[in-house]
Amino acid sequence: MKAPLDIQVNGEPTQVAAGATLADLVEQLALGCRKIAVAVNRDVVPRSNFSKHSIEAADQIEILEAVGGG
């Protein structure tokens, strides 16, 4: 069994399973139905690539949620 990866999500230390993708992280954080934007190491990753983008140790991930209002 591989050790979990230590990453940062919105500046907070987080662990994910080795081999996890952005789709796995979004599911782990229960954000699947929300309108979000994700950047990994300052590069925006389109939602269509979440399942293809593997997370690496020490990645800096920022997740932003679109909020409507008036």
N, C-alpha and C positions, 0 to 999 in steps of 0.2 A: 504494500500500500504506500502510495506516495504521500509525502508531507503536504499539508495545505500551503497555499501561497499567501504571503503577506502583501497586501496592497493598501492603497488609500482611496476611499470613496468620499468625495466632498470634504477632504481633509481629515477624515476619521479613519483610524486603523481598522481594517477588515480582513477577514480570511475567506478564501474561496478554495475549492478543491483543485488539485493539480489537474490541468487539462480543461478547466472551465472556460466557457465562452461568455461574451457579454450577455447573450440570451439567458445563460444559467444565472448570472449575477442579477439580472433584472427579475427573474423568477424568485431567486433567494430573497430579494428585497421586497417582494410582492408589489412590483411596479408594472406588471405586464399590461394592464388595461389603461394605464395613464399615458397621456401625451407627453413624452419626454425626449430630450436631446442628450446624447452621451458623447463626451470627449475623453479620449485616452491619450495621456501625455500631450494634451493641448490640441490633438487632432480629432475633429468631429468624425464620428462613425455613423453612417446612415443606418436606420433601423433595419433595412433589408440586409445589412451585413452583420447584425448582432450574432447570429448563429455561426458565422464564419470567423469571427474575430476572437482569437484565443487570448486569454489574459495571461500576462507574464508577471513574475515576481517583481515587486516594487513599482508596478504600474500606478500612475496617478490618474484616477478616474473621477470625472465631474459629471454629475447627473442633474439636469435642470428640467423642471416641470413647467409646461405652459399653463398659465393661469389666466382665465378670462375675468373681466370685471368691467365696471363702468362707473 
